[in-house]
Amino acid sequence: MSGLWLVGLGSLLGGLARVLVAILMEPGGANTPAPEGLAALPWATVFANTTGSFAIGMYAMLCGPTGRWPASPRQQQFVIAGLCGGYTTFSIFSLDVISLLTHGEPALAAAWALGNLALWLGAAALGMGAGKSLCAAGSG
């Protein structure tokens, strides 16, 4: 139980970072007309989930048991479950896809879901590759 507060703190920090991403990526605030077409898609969600996937992949390689900087289980919980979990937004992504479906855009919803899933898996794999390279560079 004593390590749970670390996950909560990480979630708080990750969630705040996610909100900042949304604020910074908004097209112009409440005084501008709602965007249409591709501009109306939730790009802040894509950015947060892609960068979060990359970060979690790299962290897993660098700080896992065989990484260059092995981290304690509590530190891993803080970063992976807390910080990255609070920053990435799968629940918001799910809501975005359902919204596209309910607005009569089934093809766009399917393309959005599959494209983003591929992007995030690719980012996690790239992060793991980068972390593995950094581990190898440090051992030589």
C-alpha positions, 0 to 999 in steps of 0.5 A: 500500500505504501507505494500506491501514493507514488502511482497517484502522484505520477497519475496527477503529474501525467494528467496535468501534462495531458491537459497542457498538451490539449491547451497548447494544441487547441486551434484558438480557444472558445472565441473561434468557430469549431474546426471542420474536416481533419482539423476537427479530429482530436490531434492532442489525443494522438500526440499524447498517446504517441509520445507516451507510447514512445516514452513507456517503450524507452523507459521499459528498455532503459530501466527494466531489469536488464536495462542500463539504469535498472529502476526499483519496482516503485520507480517503475510503478511511478513512471509506467502506471502513474506518469505514463498512465495519467498522460496517455488517454486511451479512455478519451480516444475511445470516446473520440471513436464513439463520437465519430460513430454517433456522428455518422462517420463509421469509415472515419472512425475505423480508419482513426482507430486502426491508424492510431493503434498502429501509430502508438504500437509503432511509437512503443516499438521505436521507444524500445529500440531507442532504449535498447540502443542506449543500453548497448551504447553504455555497455561498450 
